Amino acid sequence: METVLDVEKNIIIEQAQAYCMLQGLEVVFTHELTHGQLQVISERTKSQSAMYHANVGMLLDRLKNGCYLIVKDGEIYGHIFAHKHIVGKFSVYERSSLWVHEQYRSHNLGLMLMDLLTKHYNKNFLISIAQGATVHYNNELLGMKYITLKALSPVLIEVLEKLGKLRDEVKYKYYVNTYFESKIGQFNKILKSKLPE
């Protein structure tokens, strides 16, 4: 049975998809981008204060996981990547480098990209770390669950802390996908054995 949030999300995504068709925007999943395209994306992440700066090398690494693009006439008007963290023997994916051209930002294309990537990793551990209220609301629309740091393994926190992102529940909120939520007890138990005595 669909919840109110499910219905709302489906309507918004359908409207975003219809808007893309109307505007001649194509949504593609790819593992291939030119160095020039990666350079442009890197500069975008640097110039946007709300984005975590990703250099070309970092983007190349994330490209191995694939990314969703919004393209038109060879130009990229939107993108989202997945950043893969290795935590013990697990891969934990984090949505990253979400950007939509300002011309199209009022049409929920960012949520559409988030939805596509979230579905792509629905059988994997997916985490979202963000400070914006809009992103928190979108995570809830996408069925992700808010989680506190005390519910996460210290090993995972340590890995993410090395990236300068964590242990700050005042500025940030942490959301995990349904798969991660269902396995979190088992995940933490296995990782607990990795902690030094």
Secondary structure, DSSP 8 states (H G I E B T S, - for coil): ---HHHHHHHHHHHHHHHHHHHHT-EEEEES---HHHHHHHHHHHHH-TTS----HHHHHHHHTT-EEEEEETTEEEEEEEEEEEEETTEEEEEEEEEEE-GGGGGGTHHHHHHHHHHHHTTTSEEEEEE--HHHHHHHHHTT-EEE-GGGS-HHHHHHHHTTT--S-TTT-EEEE-HHHHHHHHHHHHHHHTTS--
